[in-house]
């Protein structure tokens, strides 16, 4: 059966490529995904999915099969912006094809995976591989702005409770089993404004926050973790201040912290580290974990804390074993088992809800958010075969023996 699945995937190559190029051609930044969701719906209909739903948040869920084992494949459909267009050697929205590679915004992060999971569903329909599983092909929204928010909604409001979710962010066709979490914090200091010609009359909030900036840099060097996911990190990504004018002393100052969480870190421990900095204590700095509350393309606002927990699947977990065996059966070799450097929707699926996750996707994560973003066509094809075979391996179907 592995050979039949791989052959079907190869026959679908031209369709997968065209679908991906269509997706790249549709701009779809967070909260602006309506057009790309509608294009995905058209392709799911063409592939004869059993049911297609667009939920109130704007996520699209295509169903294949109706068995008792609930499995989901997730790909977010939003992308980051293109940045400085002068950095692009090609049009980021044309889906240029050259030497077996597709280029453009979203090619690997992660419209390539979206095209592959839809065609994984098509292979199941083509070869009549339906068994005792229900497979949901999920195109999720707002991930780039707030990773995991879409799956908080899908689990809590759509009431979809899969027994396993495959996160299809780019893995270069390796099987991934986790990544560090992250959170966003702000540290604020208050001052007293006065005329800039006599600064001694006031209290400059920027001077109060300057030692905190230095202490945060030192803290980053002290953070620890475990060997597989690595150490936690913290960096300052923005500095702001307010004053009545540019000829006045600053009456407030704020730094924005990007905190990456090791397996040994929690929200509480990360906050306490900042609260414990001598410079922060001496000026009674305010420390807040930020909130996210931005309407989706359908107008729904689903607030959450900007805290995205670490998740790590154990190396002897049966779901990981199923992912590895699927790869071996299709391609005749062992896959690399690794982890992402960045964060994914797995923060909500497994980090918050303890639903087992693994990662498998086409493309190399080094190209994510770059002006050279790309995905090899060969990986799109192989990934679609893996997505078609995985549900059968996971449930232990006799058809794959």
C-alpha positions in Angstrom: 0.0 0.0 0.0 2.9 2.4 0.7 4.0 2.1 -3.0 0.4 2.9 -4.2 0.2 5.9 -1.9 3.5 7.3 -3.1 2.6 6.7 -6.8 -0.7 8.5 -6.3 1.2 11.4 -4.7 3.5 11.6 -7.7 0.6 11.6 -10.1 -0.9 14.6 -8.2 2.3 16.6 -8.5 1.1 19.1 -11.1 -2.1 19.8 -9.2 -0.3 20.3 -5.9 2.0 22.8 -7.5 -0.7 24.7 -9.2 -2.7 24.9 -6.0 0.3 26.1 -4.1 1.0 28.8 -6.7 -2.6 29.9 -6.4 -2.3 30.2 -2.7 0.9 32.2 -2.8 -0.8 34.6 -5.2 -3.4 35.5 -2.6 -2.2 37.9 0.1 -3.3 36.5 3.5 -1.8 38.2 6.5 -3.3 37.6 9.9 -7.0 38.7 10.1 -7.0 39.1 6.3 -7.4 35.4 5.3 -10.9 35.4 3.8 -9.8 35.0 0.1 -7.3 32.3 0.8 -9.8 30.4 2.9 -12.3 30.5 0.0 -9.7 29.2 -2.4 -8.9 26.3 0.0 -12.6 25.5 0.2 -12.8 25.3 -3.7 -9.9 22.8 -3.7 -11.4 20.7 -0.9 -14.6 20.5 -2.9 -12.6 19.5 -6.0 -10.9 16.8 -4.0 -14.3 15.5 -2.8 -13.9 15.9 0.9 -16.8 14.5 2.9 -17.5 17.8 4.8 -16.1 21.3 4.7 -16.7 23.8 7.5 -15.6 27.4 8.1 -16.0 28.1 11.8 -17.0 31.4 13.4 -13.3 32.4 13.8 -12.6 31.7 10.1 -10.7 28.4 10.3 -11.5 25.9 7.6 -11.9 22.2 8.6 -12.2 19.6 5.9 -13.3 16.2 7.0 -12.4 12.9 5.4 -13.8 9.7 6.8 -16.1 9.0 9.8 -14.2 6.5 12.0 -13.8 6.7 15.8 -10.1 7.8 15.8 -10.0 11.6 15.4 -6.8 12.8 13.7 -6.0 16.3 12.6 -3.4 17.8 10.2 -2.9 21.5 10.8 -1.5 24.3 8.5 -1.9 27.9 9.2 -3.0 30.0 6.1 -1.8 33.4 7.2 1.7 34.8 6.4 3.9 37.6 7.5 4.2 40.6 5.2 7.0 40.9 2.6 9.0 43.6 4.3 11.3 45.6 2.0 10.3 44.5 -1.5 13.8 45.5 -2.8 15.1 42.4 -1.0 13.1 40.1 -3.2 14.7 38.8 -6.4 11.3 37.6 -7.6 7.7 38.7 -7.2 6.6 37.3 -3.7 3.1 36.7 -5.0 3.7 34.9 -8.3 4.7 31.5 -6.9 7.7 31.4 -9.3 8.8 27.9 -10.3 12.4 27.2 -11.1 14.6 24.0 -11.0 12.1 22.0 -9.0 11.5 24.7 -6.4 8.5 27.1 -5.7 9.3 30.6 -4.5 7.2 33.2 -2.8 5.7 34.5 0.4 4.2 31.5 2.2 5.9 28.9 0.1 7.3 27.1 3.2 5.6 29.0 6.0 3.2 27.4 5.3 1.1 27.3 2.2 3.2 24.5 0.8 2.2 22.3 3.7 -1.5 23.3 3.3 -1.4 22.2 -0.4 0.2 18.9 0.7 -2.3 18.1 3.5 -5.3 18.8 1.2 -3.8 16.4 -1.4 -3.1 13.9 1.4 -6.8 13.9 1.9 -7.4 13.5 -1.8 -5.1 10.5 -1.9 -7.2 8.9 0.8 -10.3 9.5 -1.2 -8.7 8.4 -4.5 -7.4 5.1 -3.1 -10.4 4.5 -0.8 -8.2 4.3 2.2 -10.9 5.3 4.6 -10.7 3.2 7.7 -11.7 3.6 11.4 -10.5 7.2 11.5 -11.9 10.7 10.9 -9.3 13.0 9.4 -9.6 16.7 9.7 -7.5 18.9 7.3 -7.3 22.2 9.1 -6.4 25.6 7.6 -6.0 27.8 10.6 -5.9 31.6 10.9 -4.1 34.3 12.9 -1.1 32.0 13.8 1.5 34.5 12.8 0.0 37.1 15.2 -0.9 34.7 18.0 0.3 31.1 17.6 -2.2 28.6 19.0 -5.1 31.0 19.3 -6.9 29.2 16.4 -6.5 25.8 18.2 -7.7 27.3 21.5 -10.9 28.1 19.6 -11.1 24.8 17.7 -10.8 22.8 20.9 -12.8 25.0 23.3 -15.5 26.3 21.0 -15.7 23.9 17.9 -15.4 21.1 20.4 -13.0 19.2 18.2 -10.9 16.9 20.4 -8.4 14.9 18.2 -6.3 12.1 19.7 -3.3 13.4 17.7 -2.5 16.5 15.7 0.2 16.8 13.1 1.7 20.3 13.0 2.9 20.7 9.4 5.2 23.6 9.8 8.4 23.2 7.8 10.6 20.3 9.1 12.6 19.5 5.9 10.7 16.2 6.0 12.1 15.4 9.5 9.8 14.3 12.3 9.7 16.8 15.0 8.6 16.3 18.6 8.5 19.7 20.2 9.8 23.2 20.6 10.4 25.9 23.2 7.5 28.0 24.3 7.4 31.7 24.4 5.8 34.7 26.1 5.7 38.5 25.7 6.2 40.8 28.6 6.6 44.6 29.1 8.6 46.3 31.7 7.6 49.9 32.5 9.2 52.7 34.5 7.6 56.0 35.5 9.2 59.4 35.7 8.3 63.0 36.2 8.2 65.3 33.2 9.8 68.8 33.2 11.3 71.2 30.7 14.4 69.7 29.0 16.4 72.8 29.7 16.3 72.0 33.4 16.2 68.2 33.7 17.1 68.2 37.3 13.5 69.4 38.1 12.1 66.0 36.9 12.8 62.3 36.9 13.8 60.7 33.6 12.0 57.4 33.1 14.5 56.4 30.4 17.4 56.6 32.9 15.4 54.4 35.3 15.0 51.7 32.7 18.5 51.8 31.3 20.0 49.6 34.1 17.1 47.1 33.6 18.1 46.8 29.9 21.6 45.9 30.9 20.3 43.4 33.5 18.1 41.7 30.9 21.1 41.2 28.7 23.0 39.6 31.5 20.0 37.4 32.5 19.9 35.9 29.0 23.4 34.5 29.6 22.3 32.8 32.8 19.1 31.1 31.6 19.2 27.3 31.4 17.2 24.4 29.9 17.5 20.7 28.9 19.6 19.3 26.0 16.9 18.5 23.4 15.0 21.8 23.2 17.8 23.9 24.5 18.1 26.8 26.9 15.6 29.6 27.4 16.4 33.1 26.0 15.2 36.6 26.6 15.8 39.6 24.4 14.5 43.2 24.2 12.6 43.7 20.9 11.4 47.3 21.4 12.1 50.4 23.5 9.5 53.2 23.9 9.1 56.3 25.9 6.6 59.2 26.4 7.0 62.8 27.2 5.1 66.0 26.5 7.5 67.0 23.7 11.0 66.3 22.4 12.2 69.1 24.6 10.9 67.6 27.8 12.0 64.9 30.2 10.5 61.4 29.6 7.7 60.6 32.0 7.5 56.9 31.1 9.6 54.2 29.4 8.8 50.7 28.3 10.7 47.7 27.0 9.1 44.7 25.2 10.6 41.3 26.1 10.6 38.3 23.8 11.1 35.4 26.2 11.6 31.9 24.8 10.8 29.2 27.3 12.8 26.1 27.9 11.1 22.9 29.1 12.0 23.9 32.7 10.4 27.3 32.4 6.9 28.5 33.3 5.0 31.8 33.0 5.4 32.3 36.8 9.1 31.5 36.9 9.8 33.8 33.9 8.0 36.7 35.5 9.8 36.2 38.8 13.1 36.4 37.1 12.4 39.9 35.8 10.8 40.9 39.1 14.0 39.7 40.9 16.3 41.9 38.9 17.9 44.4 41.3 17.4 47.3 38.8 13.7 46.5 38.5 13.2 46.3 42.2 15.0 49.5 42.9 12.7 51.6 40.7 9.5 49.6 41.4 9.2 48.7 37.7 5.8 47.4 36.5 5.9 44.0 34.8 3.0 42.7 32.7 2.4 39.6 30.5 0.6 41.0 27.5 -2.8 40.2 26.1 -3.9 39.5 22.5 -7.4 40.6 21.4 -7.6 41.3 17.7 -10.7 40.4 15.5 -10.4 37.6 13.0 -11.3 38.1 9.4 -14.9 37.1 10.4 -14.9 39.8 13.1 -14.6 37.4 16.1 -12.3 38.4 18.9 -11.0 35.6 21.2 -8.8 37.2 23.8 -5.8 35.3 25.3 -2.6 35.9 27.2 0.5 36.1 25.1 1.9 33.0 26.9 2.6 30.0 24.6 3.7 27.0 26.6 6.6 24.7 25.7 5.7 21.2 24.5 7.8 18.1 24.1 6.6 14.6 23.1 8.7 11.8 24.7 11.1 10.0 22.5 9.3 6.7 23.1 5.7 8.0 22.6 3.6 5.8 20.2 2.6 8.8 18.1 6.2 9.6 17.4 6.8 5.9 16.5 3.8 6.1 14.1 5.4 9.1 12.4 8.7 7.4 12.1 7.2 4.2 10.8 5.2 6.1 8.2 8.4 7.7 6.8 10.2 4.4 6.8 7.4 2.6 5.0 7.2 5.2 2.3 10.8 6.1 1.7 12.8 3.1 2.9 15.0 5.0 5.4 14.8 6.4 8.9 13.9 10.1 9.3 15.7 12.6 11.3 13.9 13.3 14.6 14.4 16.8 15.8 12.6 20.0 17.0 11.7 23.5 15.8 13.6 26.6 16.8 10.5 28.7 16.5 7.0 28.4 17.9 3.9 26.7 16.4 0.2 26.0 17.0 1.4 23.1 19.1 1.6 25.5 22.1 -2.2 25.3 22.3 -2.7 21.7 21.2 -0.2 20.0 23.4 1.2 22.8 25.5 -2.2 23.9 26.9 -4.5 20.8 26.2 -2.0 17.9 26.4 -3.1 16.5 23.0 -0.1 14.6 21.5 1.6 16.5 18.6 4.3 15.7 16.1 5.6 17.8 13.4 6.1 16.9 9.7 6.2 19.4 6.8 7.8 20.3 3.5 10.4 23.1 3.3 13.3 24.2 5.5 12.4 26.5 8.4 15.5 28.6 7.7 13.6 30.2 4.8 10.6 31.2 6.9 9.9 34.9 6.8 12.8 35.5 4.4 12.9 37.2 1.0 14.2 33.9 -0.4 11.3 31.8 0.9 11.0 28.5 -1.0 9.9 24.9 -1.0 11.1 22.0 -3.1 8.3 20.3 -5.2 9.7 16.9 -4.4 9.0 17.6 -0.7 5.5 18.7 -1.4 4.8 15.3 -3.1 6.5 13.2 -0.4 4.7 15.1 2.3 1.3 14.5 0.7 2.1 10.8 0.7 3.1 10.9 4.3 -0.1 12.7 5.3 -2.2 10.1 3.5 -0.4 7.1 5.1 0.0 8.4 8.7 -3.7 7.9 9.8 -3.6 4.2 8.8 -0.3 3.7 10.6 -1.5 5.5 13.7 -4.6 3.4 14.1 -2.7 0.2 13.3 -4.7 -0.6 10.1 -4.2 -4.1 8.6 -4.1 -2.5 5.2 -0.6 -1.2 5.9 0.9 -4.5 7.1 
